[in-house]
């Protein structure tokens, strides 16, 4: 390392002293530059920064149709078992929108995160002509194209990475939340926990087996009506044999209902409309991290 003594200032050191004062002359320039460089490296190598930079667009062909998703994989996923989080946008949304809304890859950079893209499909509450992207709402609908898409993505992840089969999770908003319930009904044995938002599951509830679940609902939701979601949450508590609710470890808007089956229900009921409230994704990640398959 080069040390520039105060008694032998060169032109660069004199310029520093003129600009920043006498203190500049008492520090080695090489050390100053090294510390600045180290600071930049630290900032650029934080888990959040790395995760944001490595969200990759990938494609799969399912029944002759090209499907897409944004995928984040942590560097260690090639050698160490990593959890997997699937996230689904609402009707009319996109995988980019889901990545911005949930941003699980920055909140849990040790997990593989997949933001899947739906195809144009008729909506039950909006867009009956199917001009916007969404997800099938029942088993057998649309030729099960979205269930097949999920199967293809999970299979490829298991080929490409070390997937922790005991820690696979699904989350989605609105129509994506409905598809989360559909995955619970049709592929429930694959998952450790679920986190649907602004969704109801009246037609699927009888197909569900007990699983940990965090349901996000807005009291002013007029699209997927709050009373519909209340009915869904009531059935989930009964299904999972839950006891009385209590505040969940200081999480905002959250009530946890302990389960005799080790399948608690958490309700995150916020005062807003049909949206994912700020902080909900953090609560979902916390919930997922607490649950794994036996």
N, C-alpha and C positions, 0 to 999 in steps of 0.2 A: 504494500500500500504506500502511496506517495504522500508524505507529510510536507506541507509548506509552512515553514516557520514564520511567525509574525515579522521577524527582522529581515526576511528575505522574500518579500512579497513579489510575485511576478505580475504581469499585466492582468491576467485573469483574476487573480486574488484581489488586486487593487480595484478592479471593476466591481467585484462582489462587495468589497468594503464600501465603495462609494454608494452602491445601490441599497445595501441592507444594513450598513452601519459597521462599527468596529468589530462586532461579534463575528462577522464573516471571516475576518482575518485570523481568528483563533481556532478555526476548524479546517481539517484537511479537505480539499476539494474532492479528492477521490472518495473519501468517506461520505461526504454529502451526497454525491451522485449515486453511490452504492445504496445508501439508505432510501433515496427517492425511488430507485429502481426496485428495491425490495418491497416498498410500499405498493407499487403498481402491480407487482407479481402477486402479492397477498390479496389485493382487491380482486384481481382477475381470476384467482384460483379458489375463491370461496365456493361452497356447494351451490349457492343460488346462482352465481355468475356462470359456473360451468353448466348447470342444468339449462339455463336460458339459452346458452350457445349451442346445445347439442340436441335440440328438438328436431327430429328428422322426418321428412315426408316419405312414407312407404306405401307400396301398392301390393294388392293380392288380386288374383283372378278367381272369382267364385261363380260357378255355373256360367262361365263365359263373360261375366261382367267384371270390369276393373273396379275394385274397391280401394279406398284410401284411408289412411290414418296418420296422425302425427305421433311419433314414438320417441320417448326419452328413455335411454338406457344408461345407467351409471357405469363408469369404467370398470368397476369390479364385477359386473354382472356376468362377465365371461368365465369367471373362475369361482365366484362366491354366490351362493343361493340368494336371490333377491326377490322381495315381494313384488306383486304386480297389481296396479290399479287401472281399471278400465273406466273411462268417463264418456258420457253420452250427452250431446247437445239436445236442446229442445226442438220442436217442429219449426222449421224455417231457419234454424241455426246452422252452425258449421263447426268443424273440428277446431278451427282457429278460435272461434268464439268460446268453445268449451275450455280450450287451453288458457284463454285470458280469464274466464270466469272462475275456474277452479284452481288453476296453476298448481296442481299437485306436484309437478316435477320440481318446483322451487321450494315447496313446503316439505317434501319428503324426497330429497335427492338420492337417497339410498335405494329407492324403489324404481322399478320399471313402470312407466306411465304411458297409457295408450289413449289418445283422444280420437275416437272413431268418427268417420263421416257417413251420414245416412244418405239414402237415395230419395228422390222425389216419391212421395207416397201420400195418399189421402189422409187427412187428419180427422179425428172424430169430433173435435170441437171447432176447428178452423180448417180452411183450405180443403174442402171436400173434393175438389178436382185433382188434388195431388200435384200441385205445381211447385211445391217446396219440399226440401229434404226432411225426412223423419225416419221413424222406426216402426216395424210391425208391432201390433198391439195384442196379438193373440197367437198361440201356437198354430201353425199351419197357414197363417195369413201370409200373402205375398210369397208363397212357396218357401216359407221359412228362410228367406234370403239373408236376414240379419242374424239369425241364429247360426246359419252356416258361415257367415262372415266372422262371427265371434269365434267359432270353432277353428277356422282357418288361421286366424291371427294368433290364438293361444298356441296352436300346434307349431307355428313358425317360431314363436318366442321360445318354446321349449327346445327347438332345434338350435337356435342362435345363442341362447343364454342359459345360465343356470337359474332356472325358475324355482322359487320356493313354493312347492305345491300346497303347502299348508297356509300360505298367506296370499291369497288371490281375492280381490275386492272389486265391487262394481258400484258406480255412482252415476247419477244423471239427473237432469232437470226437466220438468214438465213431461213431454213425450219421451224424453230420454230417461226420466224417472220411471215412467211406465214401462219402458224396456228393461230397466233395472229390475223391476218386479217380475217381468217375464223371464229374465235370466234366472231369478230365484226359483220360479216355478219349473222351468225346463232344464236348468243346469245347476240346480241348487247345491248338489254335492261337491261342485268345483270350488265354491266360494266359502271364505271364512266370515264375511260380513258384508252388509249392503248399506247404502246411504242414498235413497231416492229423495228428490226435492220436488215440491209442488206437483205431486202425482197422487192418483188414487188407484186402487187395485181391486175393485169390487169383483170383477169377473175372474180374478186369479187367486183370490185369497184362499179358496178351498184347496188349491193345488200346492200351497206353501207348506214346508216343514220348518220347525223352529230354527231360527238363525238370529244372531245379533243384528240389530238394525237401528240406524239413526235416520229418522224421517224429518225433513225440513218442510215447514208449512207456514204460509202467511195468513194472518187473520183477515186481511183485506183482499185475499185472492178471489177474484170474481170469474176467472177462467176455469181453473180446477177448484171448484168451490170449497171453501174451508170446511164446511160441514161434511162434504164427501171425504175429505182427508181425515177429519176427526173420526169418522166411522172406520176408515182403514186402520188408523192407529189403535182404536179400541179393539179391533179384531186381532191385531198383532200382539197386543198385550195379553189377550186371552190365549192365543196360540202358543206364546212363549211362557205361559204360566207365570206372569209377572205379579209382583206385589205392589205395595203403595209407592207412588212416585216421590222423589226427593230431588233437590237441586243437584246438578251434576258438577261436582268439583269446581264450582265457581264459573263454569262456562255460561256465557250470556244466553239467555232465553231457553236454556236446556234443562229438561227434567229427565232423570233416569229412573227406570222401573226395573229393579233387580228381578232376576229370573231364577226359578228353581232348576231350570235346565241349562244354566250358564249361557243363556241367550238373552241378554238385557235388551230392552227397548229404550232408546233415547229419543225424545221429541224436542226438536228445536223449533219452537213456535214464536215467530217474530211478528211485529205489528204491521208489517208492510204488505204489498200486493204480490203479484205473481213474479217473484224474482228470487235470486240467491243472495241473501243479505251478507254484508261485510262480516267477516269472521267465521262464517259457516264452514268454509273449506278447511280452516284451521281445526275446528271442532271435529270435522269428519276425519281428517288425518289422525288426530289424537285417538278417535274411536277405533279406527282401523288398526292402529299400532297396538291396541290393547287386546286384539282378538286374532286367534289363529285356529286352524282345525286341530282337533286332538290327534 
